[in-house]
Amino acid sequence: MPSSDHLSASHLKDLADTLEASGEYRVLRKLQPVRQYAPEDGTEKKRALYVDVETTGRNPQQDEVIELAMLPFTYSQDGRIFSLEEPFQALREPTKPIPAEITAITGIDDAMVAGCRIDPAEVERFIAEADLIIAHNASFDRRFLERFCPAFMHKPWACSMSQIDWQGEGFEGQKLVWLAAGAGFFYEKHRAIHDCRAGIELLARPLPKSGEPGLRPLLARARTPEWRIFATGAPYDLKDVLKARGYRWNGDASGAQRAWFIDIEDAKRDAECHFLQTEIYRRDVDVHCLRIDAFDRFSDRI
């Protein structure tokens, strides 16, 4: 059999199709750069930015951005992606050396970022016309980016990891690389611009069970307000009850309120407050509720 160097792209595709058709193999195809997913048809367009950051660690209070990528694309209100625009991609030298474990993950070392700078004013100009910011694990990216460039505070955000029912669609995990493999492609992971391209690819493709583009349910979730309900002062011996119900602990070095909390749909607010009053506090108390939407969701500010 001739080597892959002597096979045409069409021949390689035929071989991959043959392997998959046998039912005995799954073939992962390398993600190729895309400029346009769907032709524009006169539908009103919106502009989104898919963003990704690489950082020196996971704590936005102490760690720093070392790479930022933002990939703009146009889309319709019903979730169709039209075309990708020119990206923003830049490295940044942090104030301290990059930890070895971060270099092992990202491939970014001190020599690569030496003398590099990202101008927050340039970033602010780039995001000015964006109708929506999307990230995979937006609660991570937003916390870093709001500290780096406050203009991110004034944009609505969505999360391609948590605001699509990947499990219900048949995927086995929510990490970007796992979703890509489940969708049948691979890419150069852990560099910001490649993550952005992979994320947009997943949003443009039809979901396996519903058949709708991934962006459609993402937009629906992003547009829907929720309530953050705090179990402030809940008895310590009932923490396992709260955890089993889906409550998470809030409170760290950022000064956030120290309490168990849960984010729920508007229709479930009264029932959740009743649960806290009857099962946790066991008395009639005012439950602290905070309405959240895409403008403050995933941010430290709530």
C-alpha positions in Angstrom: 0.0 0.0 0.0 1.4 3.4 -0.9 2.4 5.8 2.0 0.1 8.6 3.0 2.6 11.0 1.3 1.6 9.5 -2.1 -2.2 9.4 -1.5 -4.4 12.2 -2.6 -6.8 13.9 -0.2 -9.8 12.3 -2.0 -8.2 8.9 -1.7 -7.5 9.3 2.0 -11.1 10.4 2.5 -12.4 7.3 0.6 -10.2 5.1 2.8 -11.6 6.8 6.0 -15.2 6.4 4.7 -14.6 2.7 3.9 -13.2 2.1 7.4 -16.2 3.8 9.1 -18.7 2.1 6.8 -17.4 -1.3 8.0 -18.7 -0.6 11.5 -15.4 -1.8 13.0 -13.6 1.5 13.1 -14.1 5.1 14.0 -11.9 7.6 12.2 -11.0 11.0 13.6 -10.5 13.7 11.0 -8.2 16.7 11.5 -10.1 19.9 11.9 -9.5 22.1 8.8 -9.7 25.9 8.9 -13.2 27.1 7.9 -14.1 30.6 6.8 -17.9 30.1 6.1 -20.3 27.6 7.4 -23.6 28.8 5.8 -24.3 31.3 3.1 -25.9 34.5 4.2 -29.6 34.7 3.2 -30.6 38.2 4.3 -31.4 37.1 7.9 -30.4 39.6 10.5 -26.9 38.9 11.6 -25.3 39.1 15.1 -21.6 39.0 15.9 -20.2 36.7 18.6 -16.6 36.3 19.9 -15.4 32.8 20.9 -12.7 33.4 23.4 -10.0 31.3 25.1 -7.2 32.2 27.5 -4.2 30.3 28.7 -3.0 31.3 32.2 -0.3 30.7 34.7 -2.8 28.9 37.0 -6.5 28.6 37.9 -6.8 31.4 40.5 -7.7 34.7 38.9 -6.8 36.5 42.1 -3.1 35.4 41.8 -2.5 34.0 38.3 -2.1 35.8 35.0 -3.2 35.6 31.4 -0.3 34.5 29.1 -2.3 34.0 25.9 -5.6 35.4 24.6 -7.4 34.4 21.4 -10.7 35.8 20.2 -12.3 34.5 17.1 -15.3 36.6 15.8 -18.1 34.9 13.8 -21.6 36.0 12.5 -24.7 34.1 13.4 -28.5 34.2 13.2 -30.9 34.3 16.1 -32.0 30.7 15.3 -28.4 29.5 15.8 -27.0 29.2 12.3 -23.3 30.2 12.0 -22.5 32.1 8.8 -18.8 33.2 8.6 -15.7 33.6 10.6 -13.8 36.8 10.7 -10.1 37.7 11.4 -9.0 36.5 14.8 -7.2 38.3 17.6 -4.3 36.2 19.0 -1.5 37.4 21.3 0.9 36.2 24.0 1.7 38.1 27.2 4.7 38.0 29.5 3.6 37.5 33.1 5.2 39.1 36.1 6.5 35.7 37.3 8.0 32.7 35.5 5.5 30.3 33.9 5.2 27.2 36.0 6.6 24.0 34.5 3.2 22.3 34.7 1.6 25.0 32.6 4.3 24.8 30.0 3.7 21.0 29.8 0.0 21.6 29.2 0.1 24.6 26.8 3.6 24.4 25.3 4.1 28.1 26.2 7.3 28.8 28.0 9.1 31.9 29.3 11.1 32.4 26.1 8.0 32.5 23.9 6.4 35.3 25.9 9.5 37.3 26.6 8.7 41.0 25.8 5.2 40.2 24.7 2.3 42.4 25.8 -1.4 42.6 25.3 -2.9 46.1 25.3 -6.2 46.1 27.2 -7.3 49.1 25.1 -6.8 47.1 21.9 -8.8 44.3 23.4 -11.6 46.7 24.3 -11.8 48.0 20.8 -11.8 44.4 19.4 -14.8 43.4 21.5 -16.8 46.6 21.1 -19.1 45.3 18.4 -19.7 41.9 19.9 -23.2 40.9 20.8 -22.2 37.9 22.7 -19.0 36.4 24.3 -18.7 32.6 24.3 -16.1 30.5 26.1 -15.8 26.8 26.9 -16.0 27.0 30.7 -16.9 30.6 30.8 -16.7 30.7 34.6 -13.0 30.4 34.2 -12.3 32.7 31.2 -14.7 35.4 32.3 -13.1 35.7 35.8 -9.7 36.2 34.2 -10.8 38.5 31.4 -12.8 40.9 33.5 -9.8 41.5 35.6 -7.6 42.0 32.6 -10.0 44.2 30.6 -13.0 45.6 32.5 -14.9 46.0 29.2 -15.8 42.3 29.4 -18.0 43.1 32.3 -20.5 44.9 30.0 -21.0 42.0 27.5 -23.4 39.1 27.8 -21.6 35.7 28.1 -22.5 32.1 27.2 -20.7 28.8 28.0 -20.4 26.1 25.4 -19.5 23.6 28.1 -22.3 24.0 30.6 -25.2 25.5 28.5 -25.6 22.6 26.0 -26.9 19.2 27.2 -24.0 17.3 25.8 -24.8 14.2 27.9 -28.4 14.2 26.6 -27.0 14.4 23.1 -24.9 11.2 23.6 -21.5 12.7 24.5 -19.5 11.1 27.4 -17.9 14.3 28.7 -17.8 18.1 28.5 -14.2 18.8 27.9 -13.6 20.3 24.5 -11.2 17.6 23.3 -13.6 14.9 24.3 -16.5 16.6 22.5 -14.4 17.0 19.4 -13.5 13.3 19.5 -17.1 12.4 19.9 -18.0 14.6 16.9 -15.3 12.8 14.9 -12.5 15.3 14.7 -9.2 16.2 16.4 -7.2 19.5 16.6 -4.1 20.9 18.1 -5.3 21.3 21.7 -4.4 23.6 24.5 -3.5 26.6 22.4 -6.1 29.3 22.6 -6.9 29.9 18.9 -7.2 26.1 18.2 -9.6 25.8 21.1 -11.7 28.6 19.6 -11.9 27.0 16.2 -12.8 23.7 17.7 -15.5 25.3 19.8 -17.1 27.1 16.9 -17.0 23.8 14.9 -19.0 22.1 17.6 -21.5 24.9 17.7 -22.0 24.8 13.9 -22.5 21.1 13.6 -25.9 19.4 14.1 -26.2 17.8 17.5 -26.5 13.9 17.2 -30.0 13.5 18.7 -31.9 16.8 18.3 -30.3 17.6 14.9 -30.2 21.3 15.7 -27.0 23.2 15.5 -25.2 23.4 18.9 -25.4 27.2 18.9 -29.2 27.1 19.1 -29.7 25.6 22.6 -26.7 27.6 23.8 -28.5 30.9 22.7 -31.7 29.7 24.3 -30.0 29.0 27.7 -28.0 32.3 27.5 -31.2 34.3 27.0 -33.0 32.7 29.9 -32.7 34.4 33.3 -32.1 32.3 36.4 -32.1 32.7 40.1 -29.1 32.1 42.4 -30.5 30.9 45.7 -28.2 31.1 48.7 -28.5 28.8 51.7 -26.9 31.4 53.9 -26.2 30.1 57.4 -27.3 26.6 56.7 -26.5 24.1 59.5 -23.2 22.4 58.9 -24.6 18.9 59.5 -26.9 19.4 56.5 -24.2 20.2 54.0 -24.4 16.7 52.4 -28.1 17.2 51.8 -27.4 20.5 50.0 -24.6 18.9 48.0 -26.8 16.0 46.9 -29.4 18.5 45.7 -26.8 20.3 43.5 -25.7 23.2 45.8 -22.1 24.4 45.5 -20.0 26.3 48.0 -19.4 30.0 47.3 -16.7 32.0 48.9 -13.0 32.5 48.3 -10.3 35.2 48.3 -12.5 37.4 46.0 -14.7 38.3 49.0 -17.8 36.5 47.6 -20.5 35.6 50.1 -19.6 32.4 51.9 -22.6 30.2 51.5 -24.0 27.2 49.7 -25.9 28.2 46.5 -27.7 26.8 43.5 -28.7 28.3 40.1 -32.2 27.3 39.0 -34.9 28.2 36.5 -37.4 31.0 37.3 -40.3 28.5 37.5 -38.5 26.5 40.2 -37.6 29.5 42.5 -40.6 29.2 44.9 -40.3 25.5 45.3 -36.5 25.8 46.1 -37.2 28.5 48.7 -39.8 26.2 50.2 -37.3 23.4 50.4 -34.8 25.5 52.3 -37.4 26.8 54.7 -38.8 23.3 55.5 -35.8 21.0 55.1 -32.8 23.1 55.9 -33.8 26.0 58.2 -37.0 24.4 59.4 -38.6 27.7 60.0 -40.1 30.6 58.0 -37.1 32.8 56.9 -36.4 35.1 54.0 -34.3 33.2 51.5 -31.6 35.3 49.7 -32.3 35.1 46.0 -30.4 36.9 43.2 -31.6 37.2 39.6 -28.8 36.5 37.1 -28.7 36.8 33.3 -26.1 36.7 30.6 -24.6 40.0 31.6 -23.5 38.8 35.0 -23.6 35.0 34.7 -20.2 33.3 35.3 -18.7 36.4 36.8 -17.2 37.0 40.3 -19.4 40.0 40.6 -22.4 37.9 41.7 
